[in-house]
């Protein structure tokens, strides 16, 4: 994925972790305040994820469209049915020749968010390499984190799977990751609303 959105995400998520650390440090002196700061950390972290995913998608889509225009080939099938706003596409930007493509991709994301986790595959997979698609292809990387609360299984237990259980492992891990992410996003929604 593009480096600039990742850099912005790293900055944002480090601030969310700092808020979390502050919440933990405040627990013994002011428990209600610590809970509030903890809620802010969750909301900030999920906001950082949404911003990253939107920026990464916008950047990826714009680069893909520029490449298609430059090389005269059709966009990946996953992108061929996207509905981009025509205004930015028709505007003559003095900044760069293909700036309208980026602005159209950005306008598409302004109407939406990527906290609808089911849409991530649809929007990001067309740009990902064949062996790195969401979610099953990344199951081993999630398991390597050895976070049972995230994946539903420990790394050692996953390594010991055999036969049919091993074949179904990536699908189960992916479902567990999406479920956990959904819980965190829902918690953020509950906090904000």
Order of alpha helices (4+ residues) and beta strands (2+ residues): alpha-alpha-alpha-alpha-alpha-alpha-alpha-alpha-alpha
